[in-house]
Amino acid sequence: MGPVSFLPKHQKLSTSKGDSTKMTHLQAGLSPETIEKARLELNENPDVLHQDIQQVRDMIITRPDIGFLRTDDAFILRFLRARKFHQADAFRLLAQYFQYRQLNLDMFKNFKADDPGIKRALIDGFPGVLENRDHYGRKILLLFAANWDQSRNSFTDILRAILLSLEVLIEDPELQINGFILIIDWSNFSFKQASKLTPSILKLAIEGLQDSFPARFGGVHFVNQPWYIHALYTLIKPFLKDKTRKRIFLHGNNLNSLHQLIHPEFLPSEFGGTLPPYDMGTWARTLLGPDYSDENDYTHTSYNAMHVKHTSSNLERECSPKPMKS
């Protein structure tokens, strides 16, 4: 999108044909239903969209310690949508977005799908992304926790793959408004695997997803979680905002409670849905294209046996008891 010339703040946008193009081009491609949803739920007003964006942009000067590497209209708009057009909150999120990247430079070096670490995580199904949206128009992301082969993928690379996937998905303005759902299946996730989820890396994930990314998460659903995941959840609760806590649902084995919130016709059979089982390569093929075939010889059928073979490292022995006991 080319640069946009902003109208003087005293000038009211009219609905004449010429001005109409200017005021609504940022909503181009949105369905009338989504535009109405943005108005009702997010306080989005096309008549003052450019002024709202410019007011956030004007705040950048207050944070000279942060490199704001992108400040175009469409980019700032996603932060306004994520914070219901509260300009100060939107700017705070924008600042945290870039600050998180400054503080974690290694995570964002070669931040693209063909980076070896990100590519491995994507091919292993981190994250899964369902093709169809749910009845509220939200994109459904899946994490099958037991598929984490810790000898193959670091937690950081899985987090990088998730953040990169969100960057790609959030380009869609419909998803900026309708948001996302995350379902985590903890079936067969071993205590040994859980011991790698240290407070520091969980905090890194929370900061990256909750505090520093312009996405609306309508719900995070835990399914088939063992007791030690309950313990970990208790541990990370202090890092979660009250709004986030209210959107985390612990279903255990009760798929009926999941289906009350996400209809079965939108879910694969692993979650008691009517869709076929999820193909782990679906999203990886979307992002990697021809590069996907490079590692097709990696067999997904060996997932369940993999974590059994993994030997615990010194770091695991030092760190894992602490989170589980607290």
FIVOKE-670651 format. One record per residue (C-alpha): residue in one letter; x, y, z. Coordinates in Angstrom, 3 decimals, always signed. Layout:
LUMZA  residu         X         Y         Z
LUMZA       A         X         Y         Z
...
! end
This chain:
LUMZA  residu         X         Y         Z
LUMZA       M    +0.000    +0.000    +0.000
LUMZA       G    +1.328    +3.436    -0.909
LUMZA       P    +1.682    +6.333    +1.536
LUMZA       V    -1.514    +8.017    +2.646
LUMZA       S    -1.934   +11.759    +2.932
LUMZA       F    -3.651   +12.679    +6.178
LUMZA       L    -6.338   +15.302    +6.333
LUMZA       P    -5.855   +18.190    +8.757
LUMZA       K    -7.358   +17.335   +12.122
LUMZA       H    -9.923   +20.149   +11.912
LUMZA       Q   -11.231   +18.866    +8.585
LUMZA       K   -14.232   +16.531    +8.849
LUMZA       L   -14.353   +13.589    +6.454
LUMZA       S   -17.402   +13.813    +4.263
LUMZA       T   -19.241   +10.999    +2.534
LUMZA       S   -18.754   +12.478    -0.933
LUMZA       K   -17.447   +10.094    -3.552
LUMZA       G   -13.868   +11.401    -3.486
LUMZA       D   -13.475   +11.298    +0.276
LUMZA       S   -15.326    +8.001    +0.591
LUMZA       T   -12.471    +6.189    -1.188
LUMZA       K    -9.948    +7.690    +1.202
LUMZA       M   -11.856    +6.910    +4.330
LUMZA       T   -12.703    +3.289    +3.578
LUMZA       H    -9.692    +1.918    +1.654
LUMZA       L    -8.349    +0.482    +4.929
LUMZA       Q   -11.553    -1.522    +5.248
LUMZA       A   -11.395    -2.797    +1.664
LUMZA       G   -12.112    -6.498    +1.378
LUMZA       L   -14.050    -6.676    +4.631
LUMZA       S   -17.572    -8.067    +4.513
LUMZA       P   -20.376    -5.708    +5.585
LUMZA       E   -20.950    -8.006    +8.596
LUMZA       T   -17.324    -7.673    +9.682
LUMZA       I   -17.373    -3.888    +9.258
LUMZA       E   -20.441    -3.773   +11.481
LUMZA       K   -18.789    -6.099   +14.005
LUMZA       A   -15.738    -3.817   +14.078
LUMZA       R   -18.001    -0.845   +14.754
LUMZA       L   -19.971    -2.545   +17.528
LUMZA       E   -17.224    -4.552   +19.262
LUMZA       L   -14.062    -2.568   +18.514
LUMZA       N   -15.368    +1.008   +18.266
LUMZA       E   -13.999    +1.255   +14.718
LUMZA       N   -15.304    +4.339   +12.951
LUMZA       P   -14.346    +4.738    +9.267
LUMZA       D   -15.003    +8.494    +9.458
LUMZA       V   -12.085    +9.006   +11.869
LUMZA       L    -9.899    +6.017   +11.015
LUMZA       H    -7.028    +8.119    +9.685
LUMZA       Q    -7.124   +10.447   +12.686
LUMZA       D    -7.020    +7.474   +15.084
LUMZA       I    -4.017    +6.030   +13.250
LUMZA       Q    -2.202    +9.375   +13.186
LUMZA       Q    -2.729    +9.918   +16.907
LUMZA       V    -1.033    +6.593   +17.634
LUMZA       R    +1.764    +7.485   +15.215
LUMZA       D    +2.233   +10.842   +16.974
LUMZA       M    +3.031    +8.990   +20.228
LUMZA       I    +6.121    +7.300   +18.750
LUMZA       I    +8.259   +10.316   +19.643
LUMZA       T    +7.669    +9.534   +23.345
LUMZA       R    +9.686    +6.288   +23.079
LUMZA       P   +13.057    +7.174   +21.489
LUMZA       D   +14.500    +3.991   +23.075
LUMZA       I   +12.538    +1.803   +20.677
LUMZA       G   +13.104    +1.365   +16.957
LUMZA       F    +9.657    +1.455   +15.337
LUMZA       L   +10.565    -0.364   +12.150
LUMZA       R    +7.125    -0.163   +10.556
LUMZA       T    +4.557    +2.617   +11.019
LUMZA       D    +2.321    +2.513    +7.941
LUMZA       D    -1.464    +2.879    +8.243
LUMZA       A    -2.367    -0.788    +7.796
LUMZA       F    +0.205    -1.856   +10.381
LUMZA       I    -0.892    +0.604   +13.076
LUMZA       L    -4.542    -0.252   +12.391
LUMZA       R    -4.086    -3.850   +13.565
LUMZA       F    -2.873    -2.563   +16.959
LUMZA       L    -5.892    -0.271   +17.259
LUMZA       R    -8.182    -3.196   +16.480
LUMZA       A    -6.421    -5.395   +19.029
LUMZA       R    -7.079    -2.756   +21.713
LUMZA       K   -10.584    -1.691   +20.683
LUMZA       F    -9.380    +1.678   +19.417
LUMZA       H    -8.085    +2.843   +22.803
LUMZA       Q    -5.229    +4.841   +21.353
LUMZA       A    -2.940    +4.818   +24.402
LUMZA       D    -3.361    +1.051   +24.801
LUMZA       A    -2.773    +0.520   +21.082
LUMZA       F    +0.434    +2.536   +21.252
LUMZA       R    +1.584    +0.615   +24.332
LUMZA       L    +1.070    -2.643   +22.434
LUMZA       L    +2.903    -1.260   +19.382
LUMZA       A    +5.840    -0.239   +21.601
LUMZA       Q    +5.890    -3.647   +23.320
LUMZA       Y    +5.793    -5.388   +19.937
LUMZA       F    +9.051    -3.745   +18.861
LUMZA       Q   +10.612    -3.800   +22.329
LUMZA       Y   +10.063    -7.583   +22.553
LUMZA       R   +11.889    -7.957   +19.248
LUMZA       Q   +14.737    -5.718   +20.431
LUMZA       L   +15.133    -7.662   +23.682
LUMZA       N   +15.034   -11.055   +21.943
LUMZA       L   +17.112   -10.367   +18.850
LUMZA       D   +18.188   -13.990   +18.363
LUMZA       M   +14.560   -15.099   +18.075
LUMZA       F   +13.975   -12.760   +15.141
LUMZA       K   +17.169   -13.352   +13.159
LUMZA       N   +16.244   -14.999    +9.854
LUMZA       F   +12.599   -14.836   +10.946
LUMZA       K   +11.106   -16.644    +7.965
LUMZA       A    +9.608   -20.016    +7.147
LUMZA       D   +12.763   -21.510    +5.622
LUMZA       D   +14.892   -20.836    +8.703
LUMZA       P   +15.983   -24.372    +9.720
LUMZA       G   +14.557   -24.190   +13.251
LUMZA       I   +11.258   -22.617   +12.199
LUMZA       K   +10.960   -25.006    +9.269
LUMZA       R   +11.380   -28.084   +11.489
LUMZA       A    +8.736   -26.803   +13.893
LUMZA       L    +6.298   -26.065   +11.053
LUMZA       I    +6.801   -29.501    +9.487
LUMZA       D    +6.187   -31.088   +12.897
LUMZA       G    +2.828   -29.313   +13.082
LUMZA       F    +3.673   -26.314   +15.284
LUMZA       P    +1.256   -24.735   +14.935
LUMZA       G    -1.620   -26.490   +13.205
LUMZA       V    -3.972   -24.090   +11.429
LUMZA       L    -7.436   -25.214   +10.361
LUMZA       E    -8.508   -24.120    +6.906
LUMZA       N   -12.032   -23.041    +7.856
LUMZA       R   -12.957   -20.489   +10.506
LUMZA       D   -15.422   -21.097   +13.313
LUMZA       H   -18.978   -19.740   +13.519
LUMZA       Y   -17.644   -16.366   +14.735
LUMZA       G   -15.162   -16.102   +11.855
LUMZA       R   -12.171   -16.872   +14.111
LUMZA       K    -9.146   -18.823   +12.876
LUMZA       I    -8.486   -21.999   +14.865
LUMZA       L    -4.881   -22.847   +15.764
LUMZA       L    -3.978   -26.298   +17.109
LUMZA       L    -1.057   -27.492   +19.210
LUMZA       F    -0.589   -31.217   +19.757
LUMZA       A    +1.795   -30.974   +22.702
LUMZA       A    +2.985   -34.605   +22.651
LUMZA       N    +4.423   -34.062   +19.154
LUMZA       W    +7.185   -31.927   +20.661
LUMZA       D   +10.347   -33.941   +20.009
LUMZA       Q   +12.753   -32.124   +22.296
LUMZA       S   +15.833   -33.552   +20.569
LUMZA       R   +14.609   -32.000   +17.317
LUMZA       N   +12.873   -28.732   +18.235
LUMZA       S   +13.706   -26.197   +20.906
LUMZA       F   +10.770   -24.510   +22.610
LUMZA       T   +12.086   -21.204   +21.244
LUMZA       D   +11.870   -22.454   +17.665
LUMZA       I    +8.298   -23.637   +18.251
LUMZA       L    +7.444   -20.197   +19.658
LUMZA       R    +9.133   -18.568   +16.639
LUMZA       A    +7.061   -20.741   +14.282
LUMZA       I    +3.868   -19.756   +16.119
LUMZA       L    +4.740   -16.044   +16.041
LUMZA       L    +5.673   -16.214   +12.350
LUMZA       S    +2.388   -17.990   +11.588
LUMZA       L    +0.472   -15.278   +13.439
LUMZA       E    +2.360   -12.592   +11.476
LUMZA       V    +1.188   -14.204    +8.237
LUMZA       L    -2.395   -14.689    +9.438
LUMZA       I    -2.788   -11.210   +10.954
LUMZA       E    -2.255    -9.691    +7.499
LUMZA       D    -5.884   -10.687    +6.901
LUMZA       P    -8.016    -7.770    +8.182
LUMZA       E   -10.947   -10.132    +8.813
LUMZA       L    -8.797   -11.946   +11.389
LUMZA       Q    -7.670    -8.668   +12.948
LUMZA       I   -11.335    -8.142   +13.793
LUMZA       N   -12.618   -11.694   +14.363
LUMZA       G    -9.498   -13.032   +16.093
LUMZA       F    -8.168   -16.481   +16.906
LUMZA       I    -8.868   -19.573   +18.967
LUMZA       L    -6.049   -21.771   +20.276
LUMZA       I    -6.660   -25.420   +21.209
LUMZA       I    -3.872   -27.314   +22.976
LUMZA       D    -4.189   -31.093   +23.164
LUMZA       W    -2.069   -32.404   +26.040
LUMZA       S    -2.786   -36.115   +25.344
LUMZA       N    +0.321   -38.274   +25.962
LUMZA       F    +2.387   -35.226   +26.977
LUMZA       S    +4.894   -36.730   +29.386
LUMZA       F    +6.167   -35.377   +32.682
LUMZA       K    +9.652   -35.358   +31.132
LUMZA       Q    +8.417   -33.155   +28.299
LUMZA       A    +6.629   -30.889   +30.781
LUMZA       S    +9.843   -30.487   +32.774
LUMZA       K   +11.270   -28.481   +29.849
LUMZA       L    +8.528   -25.884   +30.285
LUMZA       T   +10.495   -23.756   +32.716
LUMZA       P    +9.101   -20.495   +34.113
LUMZA       S   +11.533   -18.442   +32.021
LUMZA       I   +10.488   -19.901   +28.662
LUMZA       L    +6.804   -19.830   +29.576
LUMZA       K    +7.206   -16.164   +30.500
LUMZA       L    +8.881   -15.576   +27.114
LUMZA       A    +5.848   -17.127   +25.376
LUMZA       I    +3.339   -15.141   +27.448
LUMZA       E    +5.185   -11.879   +26.762
LUMZA       G    +5.332   -12.673   +23.048
LUMZA       L    +1.704   -13.693   +22.640
LUMZA       Q    -0.252   -11.814   +25.321
LUMZA       D    +1.710    -8.586   +25.742
LUMZA       S    +3.425    -7.970   +22.404
LUMZA       F    +1.264    -9.183   +19.544
LUMZA       P    -1.775    -7.466   +17.966
LUMZA       A    -4.102   -10.460   +17.901
LUMZA       R    -7.462   -10.957   +19.578
LUMZA       F    -7.577   -14.369   +21.243
LUMZA       G   -11.156   -15.377   +21.853
LUMZA       G   -10.177   -18.467   +23.813
LUMZA       V    -7.328   -20.797   +24.748
LUMZA       H    -8.659   -24.319   +25.259
LUMZA       F    -6.740   -27.040   +27.136
LUMZA       V    -7.877   -30.575   +26.309
LUMZA       N    -6.781   -33.827   +28.011
LUMZA       Q    -4.370   -32.007   +30.309
LUMZA       P    -2.617   -34.088   +33.029
LUMZA       W    -2.212   -32.921   +36.626
LUMZA       Y    +1.262   -31.485   +36.028
LUMZA       I    -0.119   -29.150   +33.362
LUMZA       H    -2.625   -27.931   +35.959
LUMZA       A    +0.379   -27.297   +38.218
LUMZA       L    +2.200   -25.383   +35.486
LUMZA       Y    -0.901   -23.333   +34.783
LUMZA       T    -1.069   -22.346   +38.460
LUMZA       L    +2.572   -21.289   +38.193
LUMZA       I    +2.068   -18.989   +35.191
LUMZA       K    -1.229   -17.469   +36.367
LUMZA       P    +0.463   -14.421   +37.958
LUMZA       F    +1.886   -13.503   +34.517
LUMZA       L    -1.540   -13.571   +32.885
LUMZA       K    -3.813   -10.592   +32.605
LUMZA       D    -7.250   -11.001   +34.130
LUMZA       K    -8.799   -10.858   +30.636
LUMZA       T    -6.479   -13.671   +29.476
LUMZA       R    -7.291   -15.837   +32.508
LUMZA       K   -11.002   -15.550   +31.762
LUMZA       R   -10.373   -16.871   +28.250
LUMZA       I    -8.459   -20.004   +29.261
LUMZA       F   -10.683   -23.059   +29.488
LUMZA       L    -9.504   -26.327   +31.054
LUMZA       H   -11.740   -29.013   +29.523
LUMZA       G    -9.860   -32.157   +30.564
LUMZA       N   -11.558   -35.109   +28.882
LUMZA       N   -14.888   -33.283   +28.577
LUMZA       L   -15.202   -32.557   +24.869
LUMZA       N   -18.832   -31.555   +25.350
LUMZA       S   -17.733   -28.405   +27.148
LUMZA       L   -15.379   -27.645   +24.217
LUMZA       H   -18.237   -28.178   +21.744
LUMZA       Q   -20.420   -25.685   +23.606
LUMZA       L   -17.853   -23.022   +22.675
LUMZA       I   -16.619   -24.332   +19.293
LUMZA       H   -19.139   -26.274   +17.252
LUMZA       P   -18.084   -29.827   +16.234
LUMZA       E   -18.510   -29.068   +12.527
LUMZA       F   -15.471   -26.778   +12.759
LUMZA       L   -13.236   -29.311   +14.556
LUMZA       P   -11.204   -32.333   +13.402
LUMZA       S   -12.004   -35.769   +14.771
LUMZA       E    -9.238   -35.567   +17.415
LUMZA       F   -11.456   -33.064   +19.233
LUMZA       G   -14.692   -34.971   +18.685
LUMZA       G   -15.435   -32.930   +15.576
LUMZA       T   -16.921   -33.973   +12.258
LUMZA       L   -13.886   -32.969   +10.158
LUMZA       P   -11.210   -35.540    +9.169
LUMZA       P    -8.124   -35.915   +11.413
LUMZA       Y    -5.790   -32.940   +11.126
LUMZA       D    -2.943   -33.349    +8.628
LUMZA       M    +0.181   -32.000   +10.360
LUMZA       G    +1.691   -30.853    +7.067
LUMZA       T    -1.218   -28.614    +6.012
LUMZA       W    +0.049   -25.279    +7.337
LUMZA       A    +3.727   -26.087    +6.673
LUMZA       R    +2.910   -26.705    +3.006
LUMZA       T    +1.095   -23.355    +2.883
LUMZA       L    +4.072   -21.425    +4.269
LUMZA       L    +6.948   -23.406    +2.778
LUMZA       G    +5.527   -24.169    -0.657
LUMZA       P    +8.081   -26.136    -2.735
LUMZA       D   +10.535   -26.129    +0.201
LUMZA       Y    +8.205   -28.397    +2.142
LUMZA       S    +9.346   -31.520    +0.275
LUMZA       D   +12.906   -31.155    +1.623
LUMZA       E   +12.007   -32.986    +4.832
LUMZA       N    +9.099   -35.129    +3.714
LUMZA       D   +11.047   -38.222    +4.657
LUMZA       Y   +10.544   -37.309    +8.323
LUMZA       T    +7.842   -39.685    +9.540
LUMZA       H    +5.106   -38.155   +11.648
LUMZA       T    +4.037   -41.650   +12.753
LUMZA       S    +7.086   -41.860   +15.003
LUMZA       Y    +5.958   -38.894   +17.148
LUMZA       N    +4.551   -40.859   +20.051
LUMZA       A    +7.690   -42.922   +20.528
LUMZA       M   +10.058   -39.999   +20.220
LUMZA       H    +9.800   -38.414   +23.638
LUMZA       V   +10.450   -41.799   +25.253
LUMZA       K   +13.870   -41.982   +23.611
LUMZA       H   +14.846   -38.477   +24.638
LUMZA       T   +17.365   -38.461   +27.470
LUMZA       S   +17.185   -35.663   +29.984
LUMZA       S   +19.980   -33.129   +30.013
LUMZA       N   +21.728   -31.501   +32.991
LUMZA       L   +19.598   -28.412   +32.449
LUMZA       E   +16.440   -30.497   +32.685
LUMZA       R   +17.583   -32.078   +35.959
LUMZA       E   +18.449   -28.683   +37.425
LUMZA       C   +15.354   -26.789   +36.336
LUMZA       S   +12.446   -29.175   +36.157
LUMZA       P   +11.775   -29.896   +39.842
LUMZA       K   +11.504   -26.193   +40.702
LUMZA       P    +8.388   -25.331   +38.671
LUMZA       M    +6.665   -28.558   +39.529
LUMZA       K    +7.119   -28.119   +43.300
LUMZA       S    +6.087   -24.477   +43.502
! end
